[in-house]
Amino acid sequence: MKKDIHPQYRDVVFQDISTDFAFLTRSTITAKETINWTDGKEYPLVKVEVSSQSHPFYTGKQKIV
């Protein structure tokens, strides 16, 4: 396998901007911002508009017309 062709797989925090819900997971996404997590470490921060905390399907507020 060729070296240095794969993106870096690391811990990243995703934050739902509509509910301030955040979760730590692993990803290859690049981020310009960082956040101090509850464990005291600094992680890259990716802000998202919809997560399981704000999506109508997962919150039970979905209406079928």
PDBQT receptor file of N, H, CA, C and O in Angstrom, charges set to zero:
ATOM      1  N   MET A   1       0.831  -1.173   0.000  1.00  0.00    +0.000 N 
ATOM      2  CA  MET A   1       0.000   0.000   0.000  1.00  0.00    +0.000 C 
ATOM      3  C   MET A   1       0.881   1.243   0.000  1.00  0.00    +0.000 C 
ATOM      4  O   MET A   1       1.910   1.280   0.675  1.00  0.00    +0.000 OA
ATOM      5  N   LYS A   2       0.479   2.256  -0.754  1.00  0.00    +0.000 N 
ATOM      6  H   LYS A   2      -0.357   2.226  -1.302  1.00  0.00    +0.000 HD
ATOM      7  CA  LYS A   2       1.256   3.482  -0.831  1.00  0.00    +0.000 C 
ATOM      8  C   LYS A   2       1.149   4.268   0.471  1.00  0.00    +0.000 C 
ATOM      9  O   LYS A   2       0.101   4.290   1.115  1.00  0.00    +0.000 OA
ATOM     10  N   LYS A   3       2.239   4.906   0.841  1.00  0.00    +0.000 N 
ATOM     11  H   LYS A   3       3.090   4.888   0.317  1.00  0.00    +0.000 HD
ATOM     12  CA  LYS A   3       2.269   5.716   2.053  1.00  0.00    +0.000 C 
ATOM     13  C   LYS A   3       1.831   7.141   1.750  1.00  0.00    +0.000 C 
ATOM     14  O   LYS A   3       1.980   7.630   0.630  1.00  0.00    +0.000 OA
ATOM     15  N   ASP A   4       1.290   7.794   2.763  1.00  0.00    +0.000 N 
ATOM     16  H   ASP A   4       1.168   7.397   3.673  1.00  0.00    +0.000 HD
ATOM     17  CA  ASP A   4       0.918   9.212   2.728  1.00  0.00    +0.000 C 
ATOM     18  C   ASP A   4      -0.140   9.567   1.682  1.00  0.00    +0.000 C 
ATOM     19  O   ASP A   4      -0.156  10.694   1.188  1.00  0.00    +0.000 OA
ATOM     20  N   ILE A   5      -1.021   8.632   1.336  1.00  0.00    +0.000 N 
ATOM     21  H   ILE A   5      -1.008   7.716   1.737  1.00  0.00    +0.000 HD
ATOM     22  CA  ILE A   5      -2.096   8.971   0.410  1.00  0.00    +0.000 C 
ATOM     23  C   ILE A   5      -3.457   8.995   1.102  1.00  0.00    +0.000 C 
ATOM     24  O   ILE A   5      -4.428   9.473   0.517  1.00  0.00    +0.000 OA
ATOM     25  N   HIS A   6      -3.547   8.501   2.307  1.00  0.00    +0.000 N 
ATOM     26  H   HIS A   6      -2.758   8.113   2.782  1.00  0.00    +0.000 HD
ATOM     27  CA  HIS A   6      -4.810   8.441   3.032  1.00  0.00    +0.000 C 
ATOM     28  C   HIS A   6      -4.939   9.629   3.982  1.00  0.00    +0.000 C 
ATOM     29  O   HIS A   6      -3.944  10.063   4.562  1.00  0.00    +0.000 OA
ATOM     30  N   PRO A   7      -6.157  10.161   4.150  1.00  0.00    +0.000 N 
ATOM     31  CA  PRO A   7      -6.338  11.270   5.096  1.00  0.00    +0.000 C 
ATOM     32  C   PRO A   7      -6.160  10.785   6.528  1.00  0.00    +0.000 C 
ATOM     33  O   PRO A   7      -6.305   9.598   6.821  1.00  0.00    +0.000 OA
ATOM     34  N   GLN A   8      -5.848  11.715   7.402  1.00  0.00    +0.000 N 
ATOM     35  H   GLN A   8      -5.730  12.679   7.163  1.00  0.00    +0.000 HD
ATOM     36  CA  GLN A   8      -5.627  11.387   8.813  1.00  0.00    +0.000 C 
ATOM     37  C   GLN A   8      -6.958  11.061   9.477  1.00  0.00    +0.000 C 
ATOM     38  O   GLN A   8      -7.900  11.849   9.386  1.00  0.00    +0.000 OA
ATOM     39  N   TYR A   9      -7.052   9.910  10.145  1.00  0.00    +0.000 N 
ATOM     40  H   TYR A   9      -6.287   9.270  10.219  1.00  0.00    +0.000 HD
ATOM     41  CA  TYR A   9      -8.253   9.469  10.857  1.00  0.00    +0.000 C 
ATOM     42  C   TYR A   9      -8.037   9.798  12.326  1.00  0.00    +0.000 C 
ATOM     43  O   TYR A   9      -7.147   9.231  12.960  1.00  0.00    +0.000 OA
ATOM     44  N   ARG A  10      -8.843  10.709  12.880  1.00  0.00    +0.000 N 
ATOM     45  H   ARG A  10      -9.566  11.169  12.365  1.00  0.00    +0.000 HD
ATOM     46  CA  ARG A  10      -8.585  11.198  14.229  1.00  0.00    +0.000 C 
ATOM     47  C   ARG A  10      -9.898  11.514  14.936  1.00  0.00    +0.000 C 
ATOM     48  O   ARG A  10     -10.966  11.471  14.325  1.00  0.00    +0.000 OA
ATOM     49  N   ASP A  11      -9.814  11.833  16.229  1.00  0.00    +0.000 N 
ATOM     50  H   ASP A  11      -8.947  11.868  16.725  1.00  0.00    +0.000 HD
ATOM     51  CA  ASP A  11     -10.977  12.218  17.025  1.00  0.00    +0.000 C 
ATOM     52  C   ASP A  11     -11.427  13.618  16.618  1.00  0.00    +0.000 C 
ATOM     53  O   ASP A  11     -10.607  14.522  16.458  1.00  0.00    +0.000 OA
ATOM     54  N   VAL A  12     -12.752  13.789  16.452  1.00  0.00    +0.000 N 
ATOM     55  H   VAL A  12     -13.418  13.055  16.582  1.00  0.00    +0.000 HD
ATOM     56  CA  VAL A  12     -13.342  15.056  16.045  1.00  0.00    +0.000 C 
ATOM     57  C   VAL A  12     -14.645  15.244  16.824  1.00  0.00    +0.000 C 
ATOM     58  O   VAL A  12     -15.361  14.277  17.084  1.00  0.00    +0.000 OA
ATOM     59  N   VAL A  13     -14.952  16.490  17.194  1.00  0.00    +0.000 N 
ATOM     60  H   VAL A  13     -14.372  17.276  16.982  1.00  0.00    +0.000 HD
ATOM     61  CA  VAL A  13     -16.212  16.807  17.849  1.00  0.00    +0.000 C 
ATOM     62  C   VAL A  13     -17.154  17.415  16.822  1.00  0.00    +0.000 C 
ATOM     63  O   VAL A  13     -16.795  18.367  16.129  1.00  0.00    +0.000 OA
ATOM     64  N   PHE A  14     -18.361  16.864  16.725  1.00  0.00    +0.000 N 
ATOM     65  H   PHE A  14     -18.653  16.090  17.288  1.00  0.00    +0.000 HD
ATOM     66  CA  PHE A  14     -19.417  17.415  15.892  1.00  0.00    +0.000 C 
ATOM     67  C   PHE A  14     -20.411  18.109  16.807  1.00  0.00    +0.000 C 
ATOM     68  O   PHE A  14     -20.832  17.538  17.813  1.00  0.00    +0.000 OA
ATOM     69  N   GLN A  15     -20.795  19.354  16.464  1.00  0.00    +0.000 N 
ATOM     70  H   GLN A  15     -20.452  19.818  15.647  1.00  0.00    +0.000 HD
ATOM     71  CA  GLN A  15     -21.708  20.125  17.298  1.00  0.00    +0.000 C 
ATOM     72  C   GLN A  15     -22.907  20.574  16.468  1.00  0.00    +0.000 C 
ATOM     73  O   GLN A  15     -22.751  21.181  15.409  1.00  0.00    +0.000 OA
ATOM     74  N   ASP A  16     -24.105  20.268  16.965  1.00  0.00    +0.000 N 
ATOM     75  H   ASP A  16     -24.231  19.775  17.826  1.00  0.00    +0.000 HD
ATOM     76  CA  ASP A  16     -25.352  20.705  16.336  1.00  0.00    +0.000 C 
ATOM     77  C   ASP A  16     -25.573  22.161  16.737  1.00  0.00    +0.000 C 
ATOM     78  O   ASP A  16     -25.751  22.454  17.920  1.00  0.00    +0.000 OA
ATOM     79  N   ILE A  17     -25.565  23.073  15.772  1.00  0.00    +0.000 N 
ATOM     80  H   ILE A  17     -25.420  22.836  14.811  1.00  0.00    +0.000 HD
ATOM     81  CA  ILE A  17     -25.648  24.494  16.097  1.00  0.00    +0.000 C 
ATOM     82  C   ILE A  17     -27.037  24.923  16.537  1.00  0.00    +0.000 C 
ATOM     83  O   ILE A  17     -27.176  25.982  17.149  1.00  0.00    +0.000 OA
ATOM     84  N   SER A  18     -28.080  24.132  16.245  1.00  0.00    +0.000 N 
ATOM     85  H   SER A  18     -27.966  23.272  15.748  1.00  0.00    +0.000 HD
ATOM     86  CA  SER A  18     -29.430  24.522  16.651  1.00  0.00    +0.000 C 
ATOM     87  C   SER A  18     -29.766  24.096  18.073  1.00  0.00    +0.000 C 
ATOM     88  O   SER A  18     -30.651  24.682  18.696  1.00  0.00    +0.000 OA
ATOM     89  N   THR A  19     -29.075  23.082  18.601  1.00  0.00    +0.000 N 
ATOM     90  H   THR A  19     -28.356  22.606  18.096  1.00  0.00    +0.000 HD
ATOM     91  CA  THR A  19     -29.379  22.608  19.958  1.00  0.00    +0.000 C 
ATOM     92  C   THR A  19     -28.168  22.613  20.896  1.00  0.00    +0.000 C 
ATOM     93  O   THR A  19     -28.314  22.305  22.079  1.00  0.00    +0.000 OA
ATOM     94  N   ASP A  20     -26.995  22.949  20.404  1.00  0.00    +0.000 N 
ATOM     95  H   ASP A  20     -26.876  23.199  19.443  1.00  0.00    +0.000 HD
ATOM     96  CA  ASP A  20     -25.743  22.904  21.177  1.00  0.00    +0.000 C 
ATOM     97  C   ASP A  20     -25.365  21.492  21.628  1.00  0.00    +0.000 C 
ATOM     98  O   ASP A  20     -24.525  21.335  22.515  1.00  0.00    +0.000 OA
ATOM     99  N   PHE A  21     -25.970  20.470  21.033  1.00  0.00    +0.000 N 
ATOM    100  H   PHE A  21     -26.651  20.598  20.313  1.00  0.00    +0.000 HD
ATOM    101  CA  PHE A  21     -25.611  19.084  21.306  1.00  0.00    +0.000 C 
ATOM    102  C   PHE A  21     -24.295  18.781  20.602  1.00  0.00    +0.000 C 
ATOM    103  O   PHE A  21     -24.124  19.131  19.434  1.00  0.00    +0.000 OA
ATOM    104  N   ALA A  22     -23.370  18.141  21.293  1.00  0.00    +0.000 N 
ATOM    105  H   ALA A  22     -23.509  17.857  22.242  1.00  0.00    +0.000 HD
ATOM    106  CA  ALA A  22     -22.072  17.809  20.710  1.00  0.00    +0.000 C 
ATOM    107  C   ALA A  22     -21.706  16.375  21.049  1.00  0.00    +0.000 C 
ATOM    108  O   ALA A  22     -22.060  15.861  22.111  1.00  0.00    +0.000 OA
ATOM    109  N   PHE A  23     -20.991  15.737  20.131  1.00  0.00    +0.000 N 
ATOM    110  H   PHE A  23     -20.703  16.154  19.268  1.00  0.00    +0.000 HD
ATOM    111  CA  PHE A  23     -20.526  14.381  20.389  1.00  0.00    +0.000 C 
ATOM    112  C   PHE A  23     -19.146  14.191  19.780  1.00  0.00    +0.000 C 
ATOM    113  O   PHE A  23     -18.798  14.798  18.767  1.00  0.00    +0.000 OA
ATOM    114  N   LEU A  24     -18.382  13.341  20.419  1.00  0.00    +0.000 N 
ATOM    115  H   LEU A  24     -18.664  12.848  21.242  1.00  0.00    +0.000 HD
ATOM    116  CA  LEU A  24     -17.007  13.040  20.011  1.00  0.00    +0.000 C 
ATOM    117  C   LEU A  24     -17.003  11.722  19.259  1.00  0.00    +0.000 C 
ATOM    118  O   LEU A  24     -17.532  10.719  19.739  1.00  0.00    +0.000 OA
ATOM    119  N   THR A  25     -16.405  11.732  18.083  1.00  0.00    +0.000 N 
ATOM    120  H   THR A  25     -15.975  12.547  17.694  1.00  0.00    +0.000 HD
ATOM    121  CA  THR A  25     -16.284  10.522  17.275  1.00  0.00    +0.000 C 
ATOM    122  C   THR A  25     -14.993  10.618  16.469  1.00  0.00    +0.000 C 
ATOM    123  O   THR A  25     -14.222  11.563  16.632  1.00  0.00    +0.000 OA
ATOM    124  N   ARG A  26     -14.763   9.644  15.608  1.00  0.00    +0.000 N 
ATOM    125  H   ARG A  26     -15.389   8.876  15.476  1.00  0.00    +0.000 HD
ATOM    126  CA  ARG A  26     -13.566   9.664  14.771  1.00  0.00    +0.000 C 
ATOM    127  C   ARG A  26     -13.975   9.942  13.334  1.00  0.00    +0.000 C 
ATOM    128  O   ARG A  26     -15.008   9.464  12.865  1.00  0.00    +0.000 OA
ATOM    129  N   SER A  27     -13.142  10.729  12.635  1.00  0.00    +0.000 N 
ATOM    130  H   SER A  27     -12.303  11.117  13.017  1.00  0.00    +0.000 HD
ATOM    131  CA  SER A  27     -13.458  11.118  11.262  1.00  0.00    +0.000 C 
ATOM    132  C   SER A  27     -12.190  11.566  10.541  1.00  0.00    +0.000 C 
ATOM    133  O   SER A  27     -11.156  11.814  11.161  1.00  0.00    +0.000 OA
ATOM    134  N   THR A  28     -12.297  11.664   9.221  1.00  0.00    +0.000 N 
ATOM    135  H   THR A  28     -13.137  11.464   8.717  1.00  0.00    +0.000 HD
ATOM    136  CA  THR A  28     -11.199  12.188   8.406  1.00  0.00    +0.000 C 
ATOM    137  C   THR A  28     -11.478  13.618   7.964  1.00  0.00    +0.000 C 
ATOM    138  O   THR A  28     -10.676  14.200   7.234  1.00  0.00    +0.000 OA
ATOM    139  N   ILE A  29     -12.593  14.195   8.389  1.00  0.00    +0.000 N 
ATOM    140  H   ILE A  29     -13.245  13.722   8.982  1.00  0.00    +0.000 HD
ATOM    141  CA  ILE A  29     -12.978  15.543   7.970  1.00  0.00    +0.000 C 
ATOM    142  C   ILE A  29     -11.985  16.577   8.507  1.00  0.00    +0.000 C 
ATOM    143  O   ILE A  29     -11.438  16.424   9.599  1.00  0.00    +0.000 OA
ATOM    144  N   THR A  30     -11.766  17.626   7.723  1.00  0.00    +0.000 N 
ATOM    145  H   THR A  30     -12.211  17.750   6.836  1.00  0.00    +0.000 HD
ATOM    146  CA  THR A  30     -10.885  18.700   8.176  1.00  0.00    +0.000 C 
ATOM    147  C   THR A  30     -11.724  19.778   8.851  1.00  0.00    +0.000 C 
ATOM    148  O   THR A  30     -12.870  20.012   8.469  1.00  0.00    +0.000 OA
ATOM    149  N   ALA A  31     -11.152  20.428   9.849  1.00  0.00    +0.000 N 
ATOM    150  H   ALA A  31     -10.220  20.239  10.160  1.00  0.00    +0.000 HD
ATOM    151  CA  ALA A  31     -11.872  21.454  10.599  1.00  0.00    +0.000 C 
ATOM    152  C   ALA A  31     -10.961  22.647  10.839  1.00  0.00    +0.000 C 
ATOM    153  O   ALA A  31      -9.755  22.502  11.037  1.00  0.00    +0.000 OA
ATOM    154  N   LYS A  32     -11.569  23.837  10.817  1.00  0.00    +0.000 N 
ATOM    155  H   LYS A  32     -12.549  23.954  10.656  1.00  0.00    +0.000 HD
ATOM    156  CA  LYS A  32     -10.807  25.057  11.058  1.00  0.00    +0.000 C 
ATOM    157  C   LYS A  32     -10.863  25.486  12.517  1.00  0.00    +0.000 C 
ATOM    158  O   LYS A  32     -10.003  26.236  12.978  1.00  0.00    +0.000 OA
ATOM    159  N   GLU A  33     -11.876  25.013  13.249  1.00  0.00    +0.000 N 
ATOM    160  H   GLU A  33     -12.575  24.403  12.874  1.00  0.00    +0.000 HD
ATOM    161  CA  GLU A  33     -12.053  25.397  14.645  1.00  0.00    +0.000 C 
ATOM    162  C   GLU A  33     -11.690  24.249  15.565  1.00  0.00    +0.000 C 
ATOM    163  O   GLU A  33     -11.634  23.095  15.139  1.00  0.00    +0.000 OA
ATOM    164  N   THR A  34     -11.440  24.569  16.837  1.00  0.00    +0.000 N 
ATOM    165  H   THR A  34     -11.485  25.507  17.182  1.00  0.00    +0.000 HD
ATOM    166  CA  THR A  34     -11.165  23.555  17.846  1.00  0.00    +0.000 C 
ATOM    167  C   THR A  34     -12.039  23.831  19.063  1.00  0.00    +0.000 C 
ATOM    168  O   THR A  34     -12.577  24.926  19.225  1.00  0.00    +0.000 OA
ATOM    169  N   ILE A  35     -12.172  22.814  19.918  1.00  0.00    +0.000 N 
ATOM    170  H   ILE A  35     -11.736  21.924  19.786  1.00  0.00    +0.000 HD
ATOM    171  CA  ILE A  35     -12.963  22.935  21.137  1.00  0.00    +0.000 C 
ATOM    172  C   ILE A  35     -12.285  22.137  22.239  1.00  0.00    +0.000 C 
ATOM    173  O   ILE A  35     -11.684  21.094  21.983  1.00  0.00    +0.000 OA
ATOM    174  N   ASN A  36     -12.385  22.628  23.455  1.00  0.00    +0.000 N 
ATOM    175  H   ASN A  36     -12.873  23.475  23.663  1.00  0.00    +0.000 HD
ATOM    176  CA  ASN A  36     -11.910  21.874  24.618  1.00  0.00    +0.000 C 
ATOM    177  C   ASN A  36     -13.039  20.971  25.071  1.00  0.00    +0.000 C 
ATOM    178  O   ASN A  36     -14.119  21.446  25.423  1.00  0.00    +0.000 OA
ATOM    179  N   TRP A  37     -12.794  19.663  25.064  1.00  0.00    +0.000 N 
ATOM    180  H   TRP A  37     -11.917  19.277  24.778  1.00  0.00    +0.000 HD
ATOM    181  CA  TRP A  37     -13.803  18.672  25.389  1.00  0.00    +0.000 C 
ATOM    182  C   TRP A  37     -13.803  18.420  26.892  1.00  0.00    +0.000 C 
ATOM    183  O   TRP A  37     -12.947  18.941  27.606  1.00  0.00    +0.000 OA
ATOM    184  N   THR A  38     -14.747  17.632  27.374  1.00  0.00    +0.000 N 
ATOM    185  H   THR A  38     -15.443  17.208  26.793  1.00  0.00    +0.000 HD
ATOM    186  CA  THR A  38     -14.893  17.372  28.807  1.00  0.00    +0.000 C 
ATOM    187  C   THR A  38     -13.706  16.628  29.410  1.00  0.00    +0.000 C 
ATOM    188  O   THR A  38     -13.511  16.668  30.625  1.00  0.00    +0.000 OA
ATOM    189  N   ASP A  39     -12.919  15.957  28.592  1.00  0.00    +0.000 N 
ATOM    190  H   ASP A  39     -13.078  15.924  27.605  1.00  0.00    +0.000 HD
ATOM    191  CA  ASP A  39     -11.752  15.249  29.103  1.00  0.00    +0.000 C 
ATOM    192  C   ASP A  39     -10.528  16.158  29.231  1.00  0.00    +0.000 C 
ATOM    193  O   ASP A  39      -9.452  15.704  29.621  1.00  0.00    +0.000 OA
ATOM    194  N   GLY A  40     -10.695  17.454  28.900  1.00  0.00    +0.000 N 
ATOM    195  H   GLY A  40     -11.569  17.823  28.583  1.00  0.00    +0.000 HD
ATOM    196  CA  GLY A  40      -9.611  18.414  29.016  1.00  0.00    +0.000 C 
ATOM    197  C   GLY A  40      -8.733  18.535  27.790  1.00  0.00    +0.000 C 
ATOM    198  O   GLY A  40      -7.827  19.368  27.765  1.00  0.00    +0.000 OA
ATOM    199  N   LYS A  41      -8.976  17.729  26.778  1.00  0.00    +0.000 N 
ATOM    200  H   LYS A  41      -9.712  17.052  26.800  1.00  0.00    +0.000 HD
ATOM    201  CA  LYS A  41      -8.182  17.770  25.553  1.00  0.00    +0.000 C 
ATOM    202  C   LYS A  41      -8.854  18.665  24.518  1.00  0.00    +0.000 C 
ATOM    203  O   LYS A  41     -10.057  18.919  24.579  1.00  0.00    +0.000 OA
ATOM    204  N   GLU A  42      -8.058  19.133  23.574  1.00  0.00    +0.000 N 
ATOM    205  H   GLU A  42      -7.081  18.926  23.524  1.00  0.00    +0.000 HD
ATOM    206  CA  GLU A  42      -8.558  19.980  22.500  1.00  0.00    +0.000 C 
ATOM    207  C   GLU A  42      -8.738  19.147  21.233  1.00  0.00    +0.000 C 
ATOM    208  O   GLU A  42      -7.836  18.417  20.822  1.00  0.00    +0.000 OA
ATOM    209  N   TYR A  43      -9.921  19.269  20.618  1.00  0.00    +0.000 N 
ATOM    210  H   TYR A  43     -10.654  19.862  20.951  1.00  0.00    +0.000 HD
ATOM    211  CA  TYR A  43     -10.243  18.497  19.424  1.00  0.00    +0.000 C 
ATOM    212  C   TYR A  43     -10.721  19.427  18.310  1.00  0.00    +0.000 C 
ATOM    213  O   TYR A  43     -11.216  20.520  18.587  1.00  0.00    +0.000 OA
ATOM    214  N   PRO A  44     -10.576  19.002  17.056  1.00  0.00    +0.000 N 
ATOM    215  CA  PRO A  44     -11.155  19.766  15.948  1.00  0.00    +0.000 C 
ATOM    216  C   PRO A  44     -12.677  19.803  16.099  1.00  0.00    +0.000 C 
ATOM    217  O   PRO A  44     -13.276  18.826  16.548  1.00  0.00    +0.000 OA
ATOM    218  N   LEU A  45     -13.305  20.917  15.729  1.00  0.00    +0.000 N 
ATOM    219  H   LEU A  45     -12.819  21.711  15.364  1.00  0.00    +0.000 HD
ATOM    220  CA  LEU A  45     -14.751  21.100  15.864  1.00  0.00    +0.000 C 
ATOM    221  C   LEU A  45     -15.384  21.283  14.493  1.00  0.00    +0.000 C 
ATOM    222  O   LEU A  45     -14.942  22.113  13.699  1.00  0.00    +0.000 OA
ATOM    223  N   VAL A  46     -16.430  20.494  14.221  1.00  0.00    +0.000 N 
ATOM    224  H   VAL A  46     -16.788  19.819  14.866  1.00  0.00    +0.000 HD
ATOM    225  CA  VAL A  46     -17.205  20.613  12.997  1.00  0.00    +0.000 C 
ATOM    226  C   VAL A  46     -18.632  20.931  13.410  1.00  0.00    +0.000 C 
ATOM    227  O   VAL A  46     -19.251  20.172  14.155  1.00  0.00    +0.000 OA
ATOM    228  N   LYS A  47     -19.158  22.057  12.926  1.00  0.00    +0.000 N 
ATOM    229  H   LYS A  47     -18.656  22.674  12.321  1.00  0.00    +0.000 HD
ATOM    230  CA  LYS A  47     -20.523  22.462  13.251  1.00  0.00    +0.000 C 
ATOM    231  C   LYS A  47     -21.468  21.951  12.164  1.00  0.00    +0.000 C 
ATOM    232  O   LYS A  47     -21.217  22.124  10.971  1.00  0.00    +0.000 OA
ATOM    233  N   VAL A  48     -22.565  21.316  12.603  1.00  0.00    +0.000 N 
ATOM    234  H   VAL A  48     -22.768  21.176  13.572  1.00  0.00    +0.000 HD
ATOM    235  CA  VAL A  48     -23.565  20.780  11.685  1.00  0.00    +0.000 C 
ATOM    236  C   VAL A  48     -24.919  21.406  11.982  1.00  0.00    +0.000 C 
ATOM    237  O   VAL A  48     -25.171  21.849  13.103  1.00  0.00    +0.000 OA
ATOM    238  N   GLU A  49     -25.786  21.443  10.982  1.00  0.00    +0.000 N 
ATOM    239  H   GLU A  49     -25.581  21.083  10.072  1.00  0.00    +0.000 HD
ATOM    240  CA  GLU A  49     -27.101  22.050  11.155  1.00  0.00    +0.000 C 
ATOM    241  C   GLU A  49     -28.130  21.077  11.715  1.00  0.00    +0.000 C 
ATOM    242  O   GLU A  49     -29.067  21.498  12.394  1.00  0.00    +0.000 OA
ATOM    243  N   VAL A  50     -27.976  19.793  11.445  1.00  0.00    +0.000 N 
ATOM    244  H   VAL A  50     -27.216  19.451  10.894  1.00  0.00    +0.000 HD
ATOM    245  CA  VAL A  50     -28.959  18.800  11.883  1.00  0.00    +0.000 C 
ATOM    246  C   VAL A  50     -28.227  17.593  12.464  1.00  0.00    +0.000 C 
ATOM    247  O   VAL A  50     -27.250  17.103  11.898  1.00  0.00    +0.000 OA
ATOM    248  N   SER A  51     -28.722  17.130  13.603  1.00  0.00    +0.000 N 
ATOM    249  H   SER A  51     -29.516  17.528  14.063  1.00  0.00    +0.000 HD
ATOM    250  CA  SER A  51     -28.222  15.897  14.210  1.00  0.00    +0.000 C 
ATOM    251  C   SER A  51     -29.421  15.124  14.745  1.00  0.00    +0.000 C 
ATOM    252  O   SER A  51     -30.562  15.531  14.526  1.00  0.00    +0.000 OA
ATOM    253  N   SER A  52     -29.184  14.037  15.429  1.00  0.00    +0.000 N 
ATOM    254  H   SER A  52     -28.257  13.707  15.606  1.00  0.00    +0.000 HD
ATOM    255  CA  SER A  52     -30.291  13.262  15.994  1.00  0.00    +0.000 C 
ATOM    256  C   SER A  52     -31.038  14.044  17.075  1.00  0.00    +0.000 C 
ATOM    257  O   SER A  52     -32.174  13.699  17.401  1.00  0.00    +0.000 OA
ATOM    258  N   GLN A  53     -30.431  15.075  17.631  1.00  0.00    +0.000 N 
ATOM    259  H   GLN A  53     -29.508  15.355  17.366  1.00  0.00    +0.000 HD
ATOM    260  CA  GLN A  53     -31.078  15.882  18.657  1.00  0.00    +0.000 C 
ATOM    261  C   GLN A  53     -32.023  16.929  18.083  1.00  0.00    +0.000 C 
ATOM    262  O   GLN A  53     -32.865  17.454  18.811  1.00  0.00    +0.000 OA
ATOM    263  N   SER A  54     -31.905  17.247  16.791  1.00  0.00    +0.000 N 
ATOM    264  H   SER A  54     -31.221  16.820  16.200  1.00  0.00    +0.000 HD
ATOM    265  CA  SER A  54     -32.750  18.285  16.214  1.00  0.00    +0.000 C 
ATOM    266  C   SER A  54     -33.569  17.820  15.007  1.00  0.00    +0.000 C 
ATOM    267  O   SER A  54     -34.443  18.557  14.552  1.00  0.00    +0.000 OA
ATOM    268  N   HIS A  55     -33.317  16.650  14.489  1.00  0.00    +0.000 N 
ATOM    269  H   HIS A  55     -32.607  16.051  14.858  1.00  0.00    +0.000 HD
ATOM    270  CA  HIS A  55     -34.052  16.160  13.322  1.00  0.00    +0.000 C 
ATOM    271  C   HIS A  55     -35.452  15.703  13.750  1.00  0.00    +0.000 C 
ATOM    272  O   HIS A  55     -35.583  14.954  14.718  1.00  0.00    +0.000 OA
ATOM    273  N   PRO A  56     -36.489  16.141  13.048  1.00  0.00    +0.000 N 
ATOM    274  CA  PRO A  56     -37.858  15.796  13.439  1.00  0.00    +0.000 C 
ATOM    275  C   PRO A  56     -38.128  14.294  13.527  1.00  0.00    +0.000 C 
ATOM    276  O   PRO A  56     -38.923  13.869  14.366  1.00  0.00    +0.000 OA
ATOM    277  N   PHE A  57     -37.500  13.494  12.701  1.00  0.00    +0.000 N 
ATOM    278  H   PHE A  57     -36.854  13.839  12.020  1.00  0.00    +0.000 HD
ATOM    279  CA  PHE A  57     -37.723  12.048  12.761  1.00  0.00    +0.000 C 
ATOM    280  C   PHE A  57     -37.271  11.468  14.096  1.00  0.00    +0.000 C 
ATOM    281  O   PHE A  57     -37.967  10.637  14.679  1.00  0.00    +0.000 OA
ATOM    282  N   TYR A  58     -36.125  11.895  14.575  1.00  0.00    +0.000 N 
ATOM    283  H   TYR A  58     -35.560  12.570  14.101  1.00  0.00    +0.000 HD
ATOM    284  CA  TYR A  58     -35.581  11.346  15.817  1.00  0.00    +0.000 C 
ATOM    285  C   TYR A  58     -36.174  11.981  17.068  1.00  0.00    +0.000 C 
ATOM    286  O   TYR A  58     -36.165  11.362  18.132  1.00  0.00    +0.000 OA
ATOM    287  N   THR A  59     -36.686  13.196  16.963  1.00  0.00    +0.000 N 
ATOM    288  H   THR A  59     -36.693  13.699  16.098  1.00  0.00    +0.000 HD
ATOM    289  CA  THR A  59     -37.255  13.873  18.129  1.00  0.00    +0.000 C 
ATOM    290  C   THR A  59     -38.728  13.551  18.322  1.00  0.00    +0.000 C 
ATOM    291  O   THR A  59     -39.311  13.905  19.347  1.00  0.00    +0.000 OA
ATOM    292  N   GLY A  60     -39.342  12.878  17.337  1.00  0.00    +0.000 N 
ATOM    293  H   GLY A  60     -38.869  12.591  16.504  1.00  0.00    +0.000 HD
ATOM    294  CA  GLY A  60     -40.763  12.516  17.435  1.00  0.00    +0.000 C 
ATOM    295  C   GLY A  60     -41.687  13.645  17.012  1.00  0.00    +0.000 C 
ATOM    296  O   GLY A  60     -42.891  13.571  17.257  1.00  0.00    +0.000 OA
ATOM    297  N   LYS A  61     -41.165  14.672  16.394  1.00  0.00    +0.000 N 
ATOM    298  H   LYS A  61     -40.187  14.732  16.195  1.00  0.00    +0.000 HD
ATOM    299  CA  LYS A  61     -41.981  15.820  15.982  1.00  0.00    +0.000 C 
ATOM    300  C   LYS A  61     -42.276  15.800  14.476  1.00  0.00    +0.000 C 
ATOM    301  O   LYS A  61     -42.766  16.787  13.927  1.00  0.00    +0.000 OA
ATOM    302  N   GLN A  62     -41.984  14.699  13.825  1.00  0.00    +0.000 N 
ATOM    303  H   GLN A  62     -41.586  13.898  14.271  1.00  0.00    +0.000 HD
ATOM    304  CA  GLN A  62     -42.216  14.592  12.394  1.00  0.00    +0.000 C 
ATOM    305  C   GLN A  62     -43.713  14.482  12.127  1.00  0.00    +0.000 C 
ATOM    306  O   GLN A  62     -44.424  13.756  12.822  1.00  0.00    +0.000 OA
ATOM    307  N   LYS A  63     -44.181  15.200  11.128  1.00  0.00    +0.000 N 
ATOM    308  H   LYS A  63     -43.603  15.790  10.564  1.00  0.00    +0.000 HD
ATOM    309  CA  LYS A  63     -45.583  15.149  10.738  1.00  0.00    +0.000 C 
ATOM    310  C   LYS A  63     -45.683  14.555   9.342  1.00  0.00    +0.000 C 
ATOM    311  O   LYS A  63     -44.988  14.993   8.425  1.00  0.00    +0.000 OA
ATOM    312  N   ILE A  64     -46.539  13.568   9.180  1.00  0.00    +0.000 N 
ATOM    313  H   ILE A  64     -47.104  13.212   9.924  1.00  0.00    +0.000 HD
ATOM    314  CA  ILE A  64     -46.743  12.954   7.868  1.00  0.00    +0.000 C 
ATOM    315  C   ILE A  64     -48.017  13.537   7.287  1.00  0.00    +0.000 C 
ATOM    316  O   ILE A  64     -49.082  13.475   7.902  1.00  0.00    +0.000 OA
ATOM    317  N   VAL A  65     -47.897  14.097   6.109  1.00  0.00    +0.000 N 
ATOM    318  H   VAL A  65     -47.033  14.148   5.609  1.00  0.00    +0.000 HD
ATOM    319  CA  VAL A  65     -49.034  14.750   5.464  1.00  0.00    +0.000 C 
ATOM    320  C   VAL A  65     -49.638  13.834   4.426  1.00  0.00    +0.000 C 
ATOM    321  O   VAL A  65     -50.611  14.203   3.769  1.00  0.00    +0.000 OA
TER     322      VAL A  65
